[in-house]
Amino acid sequence: MARPGDLLQFRGLEVKVHDNDFEDAFRKFKSLIQKEKILSEYKEAQRYEKPSDKKRRKKREAIQKVMLAKLREQQIISGEWDKIQARKEARKNKKMEEKRKKVADSDSQ
């Protein structure tokens, strides 16, 4: 349940629609909601969770968080992290270039 102090931490989510590309904006909105864990928190609040189950879940989440941090650290040390980030950046640039071509093609017609 929301407590009065929780409202002070609330910040609005905003996604802008460019060139009437609603599908892209909606995809970004869904990923933003998932990243902020809004739906998962809502679903958790909708059902009762026994204290023992909550404790187990929190412990499992903490272990996963530590394991991910260790994995990221190993990737940074081995240089794999930079390769992963470069691939992500390349994919992002490729998508942006495809969008630019698509807009340029639609403008030329």
N, C-alpha and C positions, 0 to 999 in steps of 0.2 A: 504494500500500500504506500501511497505517496504521503510523505510527511511534509509539514510546512517548510522545513529547511531544504527539501529536495527541489522545491520550485525555484529557489534562488540559483540552482545549478543548471536549470533548463536553458537550452539555447535552441533557437529555431533552425530547422533544416530547410535549405533552399537549393533548388536546381533550376537553372535557367534554360529555356527552350530557344535554341538557335535555328534559324532557317526553317521553322515549322517542323523540326525533326523531333516529334513527340516521342517516338519509340526510343531514341537514344537518351532523351531526358528521363524517361520512365525507367530505363535500364540503370542509369546513374542513380536515380532516386532509390530504386530497390537495393542497389549495392550499398548506398549510404545508410539506409535503414538497417541492413544486415551488419554493416561495420559498427554502427552505433549500438547494436544489440537491442533495438527497440522491441521487435516482435518477440524475441526470446524472453525478455523481461516481462512483457505483457502476458505471454503464455504461462510463465512461472507464477505470476500473480493470480491467474485464473484457477489454479488448483492448489490444494493443500499438500505440503511436503513435510513429511515427518522429520523431526529434528535429526534423527540418526541418518536418514537419507540425505538431508541437506549437508550434514557434516561430511559424509562420504563423497558427495558430488563436489563440494568445495575442495576437498583434499585431492581428488582426481584432477580437477581443473588446475590446481596449484602445481601438481606434478607435471602436467602437460605443458604449462607455462615455462617451468624450469627446463624441461627437455627441449622445447623449442629454442629457448635462449642458448642452451649448450650447442645445439645444432647450428644456430646462426653464428655463434662464436667460432666453431670449427670451420664453417664455411668461410668466414672472414680470414682466419689464419691460413687456410689452404689456398685462398684466392678465388674460390668458387663463388663467393658472394658477389664479387665484382662482375663475374661472367653472367650470373643470374640477372643482376641489375642491368647490365648492358643488353641482354636479350629482351628484358621487359621494355627498356627504352626504345630498342629497335622496333618491337611490335607496336608500341605506341606511336612512333614516328611514321611507321608504315600505314597505320590506320588514319592518321591525320592527313597523310599524303593522298590516300584514297578518297577521303572526304573532300579534300581540295580539288581533286580531279573531277569528282562527281559534281561539285558546285560549279566548277569551271565549264564542264560539259553542259550543264543545265542552263548556265548563263549564256553560252554561245548559241544555243538553239532558239 
